[in-house]
Amino acid sequence: MATATVTAASTLSWLHSFGGTQNETTKVADKNRVFVVFAQKKAKKTRKIILKEDVEYLGKKGQLLDVKAGYFWNYLLPMGKAQIITSSLLKEMKMEEERIEAEKQRVKEEAQQLALIFETVGAFKVKRKGGKGKQIFGSVTAQDLVDIIKAQLQRDVDKRIVFLPEIRETGEYVAELKLHPEVTARVRVNVYAN
């Protein structure tokens, strides 16, 4: 039995050299042999996935997540809501993001060029029937400005992007055209009575 104790002590010192502790081992004595059983930690069973569509309480389309394997295999995969991330999929996603970013940049540059055109034109002239003094009959609306832009520049502009101050008298005003979330063109509107 003395050799079994010496063997167990040498095995424990060998275990300590790998960073293990006595709590992680179990000694099983069988006559003159000592077996050391390593306790394995519970493996984390998660999968790295990408969502193909919005999933309530989980995330949005295109989001990278770690989810439990059972949830992925039993719900997300059969419903077609997610797929496991692979290196080729990551490359494809990166290329798609670059393409979308380039498209956004192109749209912004076009909006900046259009804003430059609008600002260099000068003032758009609007005729209205005059009343007393500087008063005009009716008012100048966004649709009126859109029609004038189309007539002078042959450009279609949506009236929802035109922001005009309330115009009820003759004079010069400044209108804003929100061409892009980051690009706004300021145009002068000259209202006169005929």
JOMOWO-V420115 format. One record per residue. N is the residue number from 1. RES is the residue in one small letter. PSI is psi in radians with two decimals (NA if undefined). Layout:
N;RES;PSI, N;RES;PSI
This chain:
1;m;-0.45, 2;a;-0.64, 3;t;-0.54, 4;a;-0.66, 5;t;-0.73, 6;v;-0.73, 7;t;-0.72, 8;a;-0.71, 9;a;-0.72, 10;s;-0.60, 11;t;-0.72, 12;l;-0.68, 13;s;-0.63, 14;w;-0.71, 15;l;-0.72, 16;h;-0.53, 17;s;-0.40, 18;f;0.10, 19;g;0.09, 20;g;2.87, 21;t;2.97, 22;q;-0.44, 23;n;-0.44, 24;e;-0.05, 25;t;2.72, 26;t;2.26, 27;k;2.26, 28;v;2.04, 29;a;2.23, 30;d;1.72, 31;k;-1.78, 32;n;0.20, 33;r;2.59, 34;v;2.21, 35;f;2.37, 36;v;2.15, 37;v;2.15, 38;f;2.28, 39;a;2.18, 40;q;2.44, 41;k;2.65, 42;k;2.23, 43;a;2.46, 44;k;2.15, 45;k;1.33, 46;t;2.76, 47;r;2.46, 48;k;2.14, 49;i;2.93, 50;i;2.37, 51;l;2.34, 52;k;-0.33, 53;e;2.94, 54;d;2.33, 55;v;2.16, 56;e;2.39, 57;y;0.12, 58;l;-0.97, 59;g;-3.10, 60;k;2.88, 61;k;2.36, 62;g;-0.04, 63;q;2.45, 64;l;2.26, 65;l;2.80, 66;d;2.13, 67;v;2.81, 68;k;2.52, 69;a;-0.74, 70;g;-0.72, 71;y;-0.72, 72;f;-0.93, 73;w;-0.58, 74;n;-0.39, 75;y;-1.03, 76;l;-0.80, 77;l;-0.88, 78;p;-0.56, 79;m;-0.10, 80;g;0.46, 81;k;-0.24, 82;a;2.88, 83;q;2.74, 84;i;2.48, 85;i;2.28, 86;t;2.91, 87;s;-0.65, 88;s;-0.63, 89;l;-0.69, 90;l;-0.72, 91;k;-0.75, 92;e;-0.73, 93;m;-0.72, 94;k;-0.73, 95;m;-0.70, 96;e;-0.74, 97;e;-0.73, 98;e;-0.71, 99;r;-0.76, 100;i;-0.71, 101;e;-0.72, 102;a;-0.70, 103;e;-0.75, 104;k;-0.73, 105;q;-0.70, 106;r;-0.76, 107;v;-0.70, 108;k;-0.74, 109;e;-0.70, 110;e;-0.72, 111;a;-0.68, 112;q;-0.69, 113;q;-0.73, 114;l;-0.69, 115;a;-0.70, 116;l;-0.71, 117;i;-0.82, 118;f;-0.69, 119;e;-0.44, 120;t;-0.21, 121;v;-0.62, 122;g;-2.62, 123;a;2.43, 124;f;2.29, 125;k;2.28, 126;v;2.16, 127;k;2.37, 128;r;2.68, 129;k;2.25, 130;g;2.69, 131;g;-2.51, 132;k;2.35, 133;g;-2.16, 134;k;-0.03, 135;q;2.59, 136;i;2.73, 137;f;2.27, 138;g;-2.76, 139;s;2.96, 140;v;2.20, 141;t;3.01, 142;a;-0.64, 143;q;-0.65, 144;d;-0.77, 145;l;-0.69, 146;v;-0.75, 147;d;-0.70, 148;i;-0.73, 149;i;-0.74, 150;k;-0.69, 151;a;-0.70, 152;q;-0.72, 153;l;-0.07, 154;q;0.72, 155;r;2.33, 156;d;2.22, 157;v;2.37, 158;d;2.34, 159;k;-0.28, 160;r;-0.28, 161;i;-0.02, 162;v;2.18, 163;f;1.95, 164;l;2.54, 165;p;2.90, 166;e;2.12, 167;i;1.95, 168;r;0.07, 169;e;2.90, 170;t;2.74, 171;g;-3.02, 172;e;2.34, 173;y;2.86, 174;v;2.20, 175;a;2.64, 176;e;2.39, 177;l;1.97, 178;k;1.57, 179;l;-0.44, 180;h;2.73, 181;p;-0.45, 182;e;-0.02, 183;v;2.12, 184;t;2.28, 185;a;2.38, 186;r;2.16, 187;v;2.56, 188;r;2.42, 189;v;2.10, 190;n;1.96, 191;v;2.22, 192;y;2.71, 193;a;2.52, 194;n;NA
